[in-house]
Amino acid sequence: MKADPACTDLPSAALGGPVSHAVSRVARLHRITAGKLLKGLGLYPGQEFLMMYLWDAGAVRQSELIKTMDLDPSTVTKMLQRLEQTGHVRRSPDPDDRRAVLVEATDDSCALHTAVERAWTNLEEHTLAGLDAAEREELARLLGKVEANLCQETADCPERR
């Protein structure tokens, strides 16, 4: 049985970058798979990263969240509106600066935290199926090196700002 060419053939324009092409394909498929898992939790792709940050950081200014997420302010605002409507986040005036808005995960989001953790565990197992522990460790090590190459300047890595 022949493999699907959409998943295996390298376009002629990508001949000089087969690894970059593979990383792009894997990232796209990973995002699609994550999106399917998150949809079952009532989340849109990307919202889980915002929630992960809030769960770990506690209350933060919305401006800090926008910088950390490295997204357009209107995109973060839309994400927050949706998460606020579902009761996962709360926004309130910053007592130290009434012009600023604080954002925090609600107590009600604890169940979502558990569900997101479970979804990411399932995603990890699905993504790495067939790899033994040593291969998983080596892949993580190599991807860390690739990430470091892409993060030559801290401005290129929002999570390192």
Buried (B, 14 or more C-beta within 10 A) or exposed (E): EEEEEEEEEEEEEBEEEEEEBEBEBEEEEEEEBBBEBBEEBEBEBBBBBBBBBBBEBEEBBBBBBBBBBEBEEEEBBEBBEBBBEBEBBBBEEBEEEEEEBBBBBBEEBEEBBEBBEEBBEEBEEEBBEEEEEEEEEEEEEEEEEEEEEEBEEEEEBEEEE
